[in-house]
Amino acid sequence: MSKDRNIRLLALYLPQYYPFAENNRWWGQGFTEWTNVGKARPLFRGHYQPKVPADLGYYDLRLPEIRQEQANMADEYGIEAFCYWHYWFGNGRMLLERVFEEVVDSGKPDFPFCLAWANHSWEKKLFDKSGDNTLLIKQEYPGTEDHTAHFYYLLKAFKDKRYVRVNNKPFFMIFNPDEIPDIEQFIDLWNKLARENGLEGIHFVAQLRECTLQKPEDYLKKGFNAVNMDRKKDFYNQHISFQYKVYLKLFRTFYRMPNVIDYAFASRYFTTDEDKDIHIYPTLIPNWDHSPRSKNSGFILKNSTPGLFAKHIREVCENVKDKPEEERIVIVKSWNEWGEGNYLEPDLKYGRQFLETLKRTIDDFFNEERHE
């Protein structure tokens, strides 16, 4: 476990901040995540757009100096590690691998990391809802040979002293656990390969969202060690009737309006007593605004503030405080998803207030616990 952390905060990290050939071909020369972020405009009165990065500016992740500054900032405010989104589409096909490869090969920054496999196809609508459903690259699962090649591609990272471990096993999260055919065999294979290569196994985590029909225990039976609960839209399931959901959808479609929910209301459902289970890793969500990518089709949590974020943080702390330190893991969604309005990095409106709130609230909570 990292030094003096009351909670093991693993912050999801998007590497799409440098141009590469496929994006140039699909979206135009020089496209990065900043392209949509910079074009965003307010869609209703009081809508906070565009969101402009402050301390780090519109950075290019090909620059190691930027990666070092990000790591320094994350460490200062209590983030244990970056959890890089990893794109392996099958048959050795990858995207956005450059940043992570350079981090592993260079040994810099000297800051912990782990991986989350974003195992989904890319369609145009992923980055621009005004586009069509054209398939850009398909996620495939060719079989054992490809799973083996995937493992050996990551083995150097798994053995890196910076790689996050849980009970001495490298942490590896899967975005779409239900999509992988024969997931039990996949997990068994990787654990076998890990042991053959001097590791004790892999700490597999299934990321579950509102749409899943299965329960956490179903994934544990398949061989996962834990699940991450992303309850960003869970208020729909708990509060809004099916009939009203249909009405909302029709209303928004007719008037071409985004789905706007107040953060103060939605955040009540971000964590529950279920997160006290040692096998469940809750999610911290500081903000969300998908409109830079989705325009009027986006989902927006409005009026997210550092004060409301503090309340959410304390609720998560309450749910994880009694877990063993090794498994007191919380997924931060996210470090730098600017195109989804989901980030901790400083912007011009709030500066470092979300980061300061994160560190102060967690420190205060656990200081209070120690003095009770």
C-alpha positions as CSV (number, residue, x, y, z in Angstrom):
1,M,0.0,0.0,0.0
2,S,1.2,3.5,-0.8
3,K,2.5,5.8,2.0
4,D,0.1,7.1,4.6
5,R,-3.1,6.7,2.6
6,N,-6.3,6.4,4.5
7,I,-8.0,5.2,1.3
8,R,-6.4,3.7,-1.7
9,L,-7.6,6.1,-4.4
10,L,-7.1,4.8,-7.9
11,A,-7.9,7.5,-10.4
12,L,-9.1,6.6,-13.9
13,Y,-6.8,8.2,-16.5
14,L,-7.7,8.8,-20.1
15,P,-4.6,8.9,-22.5
16,Q,-6.4,10.5,-25.5
17,Y,-4.5,13.8,-25.4
18,Y,-2.2,13.4,-28.3
19,P,-2.9,13.0,-32.1
20,F,-2.5,9.6,-33.7
21,A,-3.1,8.2,-37.2
22,E,-6.5,6.6,-36.7
23,N,-8.0,9.7,-35.0
24,N,-6.5,11.9,-37.8
25,R,-8.3,9.7,-40.3
26,W,-11.6,9.5,-38.5
27,W,-11.9,13.0,-37.2
28,G,-9.4,15.2,-38.9
29,Q,-5.8,16.1,-38.6
30,G,-4.7,16.8,-35.0
31,F,-7.8,15.5,-33.3
32,T,-7.5,14.9,-29.5
33,E,-9.9,14.9,-26.6
34,W,-9.3,18.7,-26.4
35,T,-11.0,19.2,-29.8
36,N,-14.5,18.5,-28.4
37,V,-13.7,20.2,-25.1
38,G,-12.7,23.4,-26.7
39,K,-15.8,23.5,-29.0
40,A,-18.3,23.0,-26.1
41,R,-20.9,25.7,-25.5
42,P,-23.6,26.3,-22.9
43,L,-26.8,24.5,-23.7
44,F,-29.0,26.1,-21.1
45,R,-28.9,29.0,-18.7
46,G,-26.3,28.5,-16.0
47,H,-24.6,25.6,-17.9
48,Y,-20.9,25.6,-17.1
49,Q,-19.3,25.3,-20.5
50,P,-16.7,25.4,-21.9
51,K,-14.5,23.9,-19.2
52,V,-11.0,25.3,-19.5
53,P,-8.0,23.6,-18.0
54,A,-5.9,25.8,-15.7
55,D,-2.6,24.7,-14.2
56,L,-1.7,22.2,-16.9
57,G,-3.4,23.9,-19.9
58,Y,-4.4,22.0,-23.0
59,Y,-1.6,19.6,-22.6
60,D,0.0,17.0,-24.9
61,L,0.7,13.7,-23.2
62,R,3.6,13.0,-25.5
63,L,5.5,15.4,-23.2
64,P,7.0,13.5,-20.2
65,E,7.1,16.8,-18.3
66,I,3.3,16.9,-18.3
67,R,3.0,13.4,-17.1
68,Q,5.4,14.2,-14.3
69,E,3.4,17.3,-13.3
70,Q,0.2,15.2,-13.3
71,A,1.8,12.6,-11.0
72,N,3.2,15.3,-8.6
73,M,-0.2,16.9,-8.4
74,A,-2.0,13.6,-7.8
75,D,0.5,12.5,-5.1
76,E,0.1,15.9,-3.3
77,Y,-3.6,15.4,-2.9
78,G,-3.7,11.8,-1.9
79,I,-4.2,9.9,-5.1
80,E,-2.3,6.6,-4.8
81,A,-2.2,5.7,-8.5
82,F,-3.4,6.4,-12.0
83,C,-5.5,3.7,-13.5
84,Y,-4.8,4.0,-17.2
85,W,-7.5,3.1,-19.7
86,H,-6.1,0.3,-21.9
87,Y,-7.3,-0.5,-25.4
88,W,-6.7,-4.0,-26.7
89,F,-9.1,-4.9,-29.5
90,G,-7.9,-8.4,-30.3
91,N,-5.4,-9.8,-32.7
92,G,-2.8,-7.5,-31.1
93,R,-4.7,-4.4,-32.3
94,M,-4.3,-1.5,-29.9
95,L,-5.0,2.3,-29.7
96,L,-3.7,4.9,-27.3
97,E,-0.9,2.7,-26.1
98,R,1.9,5.2,-26.5
99,V,1.6,7.0,-23.2
100,F,1.5,3.9,-21.0
101,E,4.3,2.2,-22.9
102,E,6.5,5.3,-22.4
103,V,5.7,5.4,-18.7
104,V,6.6,1.7,-18.4
105,D,9.8,1.8,-20.5
106,S,11.2,5.1,-19.1
107,G,10.4,4.4,-15.5
108,K,9.0,7.9,-15.2
109,P,7.1,9.3,-13.5
110,D,8.0,7.3,-10.4
111,F,4.3,7.1,-9.4
112,P,2.1,4.0,-9.0
113,F,-0.2,2.9,-11.9
114,C,-2.5,0.1,-12.9
115,L,-4.8,-0.7,-15.9
116,A,-8.4,-0.8,-16.8
117,W,-9.2,-2.7,-20.0
118,A,-11.7,-0.6,-22.0
119,N,-13.0,-3.6,-23.9
120,H,-15.6,-2.1,-26.2
121,S,-15.8,-1.3,-29.9
122,W,-15.4,2.3,-31.0
123,E,-18.3,3.9,-33.0
124,K,-18.6,7.4,-34.2
125,K,-21.2,8.1,-31.6
126,L,-18.7,7.4,-28.8
127,F,-17.0,10.8,-29.4
128,D,-19.7,12.7,-31.3
129,K,-23.4,11.9,-30.9
130,S,-24.2,14.0,-33.9
131,G,-22.4,11.5,-36.0
132,D,-23.8,8.2,-37.2
133,N,-23.2,4.7,-35.7
134,T,-20.3,3.9,-38.1
135,L,-18.1,1.3,-36.6
136,L,-14.5,2.6,-36.3
137,I,-12.8,-0.3,-34.7
138,K,-14.4,-3.6,-33.4
139,Q,-13.6,-5.2,-30.1
140,E,-12.9,-8.9,-30.8
141,Y,-12.0,-11.9,-28.7
142,P,-10.2,-14.4,-31.1
143,G,-9.5,-16.9,-28.3
144,T,-6.7,-18.4,-26.1
145,E,-3.8,-17.4,-28.4
146,D,-4.9,-13.8,-28.4
147,H,-5.5,-13.8,-24.6
148,T,-2.0,-15.2,-24.1
149,A,-0.4,-12.5,-26.4
150,H,-2.4,-9.9,-24.4
151,F,-1.0,-11.2,-21.1
152,Y,2.6,-11.2,-22.3
153,Y,2.3,-7.7,-23.7
154,L,1.4,-6.5,-20.2
155,L,3.8,-8.8,-18.3
156,K,6.5,-6.1,-18.1
157,A,4.0,-3.7,-16.6
158,F,2.7,-6.3,-14.1
159,K,6.2,-6.8,-12.9
160,D,7.0,-3.1,-12.5
161,K,7.6,-2.1,-8.9
162,R,5.2,0.8,-9.5
163,Y,2.3,-1.4,-10.5
164,V,-0.6,-1.4,-8.0
165,R,-1.1,-4.7,-6.1
166,V,-3.8,-6.0,-3.9
167,N,-2.7,-8.8,-1.7
168,N,0.4,-9.0,-3.8
169,K,-1.5,-9.5,-7.1
170,P,-1.5,-6.9,-9.9
171,F,-4.8,-5.0,-10.1
172,F,-6.6,-5.3,-13.5
173,M,-10.1,-3.9,-14.1
174,I,-12.4,-4.9,-17.0
175,F,-14.9,-2.4,-18.3
176,N,-17.3,-4.9,-19.9
177,P,-16.9,-8.2,-18.1
178,D,-20.1,-9.6,-19.6
179,E,-18.8,-9.2,-23.1
180,I,-15.8,-11.5,-22.9
181,P,-16.8,-15.1,-24.0
182,D,-15.9,-17.8,-21.4
183,I,-14.7,-15.2,-18.9
184,E,-13.9,-17.9,-16.4
185,Q,-11.5,-19.5,-18.8
186,F,-9.9,-16.1,-19.5
187,I,-9.4,-15.5,-15.8
188,D,-8.0,-19.0,-15.2
189,L,-5.6,-18.6,-18.1
190,W,-4.2,-15.3,-16.9
191,N,-3.8,-16.5,-13.4
192,K,-2.0,-19.6,-14.6
193,L,0.3,-17.5,-16.8
194,A,0.9,-15.1,-13.9
195,R,2.0,-17.9,-11.6
196,E,4.2,-19.3,-14.4
197,N,5.9,-15.9,-14.6
198,G,6.7,-15.3,-10.9
199,L,3.4,-13.6,-9.9
200,E,0.9,-14.8,-7.4
201,G,-2.0,-14.2,-9.8
202,I,-4.0,-11.2,-11.0
203,H,-6.4,-9.2,-8.9
204,F,-9.4,-9.1,-11.3
205,V,-12.0,-6.4,-10.9
206,A,-15.3,-6.2,-12.8
207,Q,-16.6,-2.7,-13.4
208,L,-20.4,-2.7,-13.0
209,R,-22.7,0.1,-14.1
210,E,-26.4,0.7,-13.9
211,C,-27.2,-1.4,-16.9
212,T,-25.9,-4.7,-15.5
213,L,-28.5,-7.4,-14.7
214,Q,-26.2,-9.5,-12.6
215,K,-25.2,-9.0,-8.9
216,P,-21.7,-8.6,-7.6
217,E,-21.6,-12.1,-6.2
218,D,-22.3,-13.4,-9.7
219,Y,-18.9,-12.0,-10.8
220,L,-17.1,-13.3,-7.8
221,K,-18.3,-16.8,-8.7
222,K,-16.8,-16.3,-12.1
223,G,-13.4,-15.7,-10.7
224,F,-13.3,-11.9,-10.1
225,N,-11.7,-10.8,-6.9
226,A,-13.8,-7.7,-6.6
227,V,-16.3,-5.4,-8.4
228,N,-16.3,-1.7,-8.9
229,M,-19.7,-0.1,-8.6
230,D,-20.2,2.9,-10.9
231,R,-23.6,4.3,-9.7
232,K,-23.6,7.5,-11.7
233,K,-27.1,7.0,-13.0
234,D,-28.4,4.7,-10.2
235,F,-31.0,7.3,-9.1
236,Y,-33.0,6.2,-12.3
237,N,-33.4,2.7,-10.9
238,Q,-34.1,3.8,-7.4
239,H,-36.3,6.9,-7.8
240,I,-37.7,7.3,-11.3
241,S,-40.6,5.2,-12.6
242,F,-40.4,3.4,-16.0
243,Q,-43.3,5.6,-17.3
244,Y,-41.5,8.8,-16.3
245,K,-38.3,7.6,-17.9
246,V,-40.2,7.1,-21.2
247,Y,-41.8,10.6,-20.8
248,L,-38.4,12.1,-20.2
249,K,-36.8,10.4,-23.2
250,L,-39.7,11.6,-25.5
251,F,-39.6,15.1,-24.1
252,R,-35.8,15.4,-24.5
253,T,-35.9,13.9,-28.0
254,F,-38.7,16.3,-29.2
255,Y,-37.1,19.4,-27.7
256,R,-33.5,18.3,-28.4
257,M,-32.5,18.8,-24.8
258,P,-29.8,17.0,-22.8
259,N,-30.6,14.9,-19.8
260,V,-29.9,17.4,-16.9
261,I,-29.9,16.2,-13.3
262,D,-28.9,18.2,-10.2
263,Y,-25.7,16.7,-8.7
264,A,-27.0,17.2,-5.2
265,F,-29.9,14.8,-6.0
266,A,-28.0,12.2,-8.1
267,S,-25.1,12.0,-5.7
268,R,-27.4,10.6,-3.0
269,Y,-27.2,7.3,-4.9
270,F,-23.5,7.2,-5.7
271,T,-22.7,5.0,-2.8
272,T,-24.8,2.6,-0.6
273,D,-24.4,0.3,2.3
274,E,-23.6,-2.4,-0.2
275,D,-20.2,-0.8,-0.6
276,K,-19.2,-1.9,2.9
277,D,-18.6,-5.3,1.4
278,I,-14.9,-6.1,1.2
279,H,-15.3,-7.2,-2.4
280,I,-17.0,-4.0,-3.6
281,Y,-15.0,-0.9,-4.5
282,P,-17.1,2.2,-4.6
283,T,-16.7,5.1,-7.1
284,L,-16.0,8.7,-6.3
285,I,-17.7,11.0,-8.9
286,P,-16.7,14.7,-8.7
287,N,-18.7,15.9,-11.7
288,W,-20.2,14.7,-15.1
289,D,-21.1,16.6,-18.3
290,H,-21.0,14.5,-21.5
291,S,-22.1,17.4,-23.7
292,P,-18.7,18.2,-25.3
293,R,-19.0,14.8,-27.0
294,S,-22.8,14.4,-27.1
295,K,-24.2,17.9,-27.5
296,N,-28.0,17.8,-26.8
297,S,-28.0,14.1,-26.4
298,G,-25.7,14.3,-23.4
299,F,-26.1,13.4,-19.7
300,I,-25.3,16.3,-17.4
301,L,-24.9,16.5,-13.6
302,K,-25.4,20.2,-13.1
303,N,-24.2,22.3,-10.1
304,S,-21.5,20.0,-8.9
305,T,-19.4,21.9,-6.4
306,P,-16.5,21.1,-4.1
307,G,-18.9,21.4,-1.1
308,L,-21.3,18.8,-2.5
309,F,-18.3,16.6,-3.5
310,A,-17.2,16.7,0.1
311,K,-20.5,15.2,1.3
312,H,-20.1,12.4,-1.3
313,I,-16.6,11.7,-0.1
314,R,-17.6,11.4,3.5
315,E,-20.3,8.9,2.6
316,V,-17.8,6.8,0.7
317,C,-15.4,7.0,3.7
318,E,-18.1,5.8,6.0
319,N,-18.7,2.8,3.8
320,V,-15.0,1.7,3.5
321,K,-13.6,2.7,6.9
322,D,-13.9,-0.8,8.4
323,K,-12.3,-2.6,5.5
324,P,-8.6,-3.9,5.8
325,E,-6.3,-1.1,4.5
326,E,-5.1,-3.3,1.6
327,E,-8.7,-3.5,0.3
328,R,-9.9,0.0,1.2
329,I,-9.9,0.8,-2.5
330,V,-12.0,3.6,-4.1
331,I,-12.1,4.2,-7.8
332,V,-12.0,7.9,-8.7
333,K,-14.0,8.7,-11.8
334,S,-11.9,10.4,-13.2
335,W,-8.6,12.2,-13.2
336,N,-8.9,13.8,-16.7
337,E,-12.0,12.8,-18.6
338,W,-12.5,16.4,-19.8
339,G,-14.7,15.4,-22.7
340,E,-17.1,13.9,-20.2
341,G,-16.8,16.8,-17.8
342,N,-15.5,14.3,-15.3
343,Y,-12.1,15.3,-13.9
344,L,-10.1,16.4,-10.9
345,E,-7.5,18.4,-12.7
346,P,-7.7,22.1,-12.1
347,D,-10.0,24.3,-14.3
348,L,-10.4,28.0,-14.5
349,K,-13.6,28.1,-12.4
350,Y,-12.6,26.0,-9.4
351,G,-8.8,25.8,-9.6
352,R,-7.6,23.1,-7.3
353,Q,-10.7,23.2,-5.1
354,F,-11.9,19.7,-5.9
355,L,-8.4,18.2,-5.2
356,E,-8.1,20.2,-2.0
357,T,-11.6,19.1,-0.9
358,L,-10.6,15.4,-1.7
359,K,-7.5,15.5,0.5
360,R,-9.0,17.6,3.3
361,T,-12.2,15.7,3.6
362,I,-10.5,12.3,3.8
363,D,-7.9,13.4,6.2
364,D,-10.5,15.1,8.5
365,F,-12.8,12.0,8.4
366,F,-10.1,9.6,9.4
367,N,-8.6,11.9,12.0
368,E,-12.1,12.1,13.6
369,E,-12.3,8.3,13.5
370,R,-9.0,7.9,15.3
371,H,-10.0,10.3,18.1
372,E,-13.4,8.7,18.7
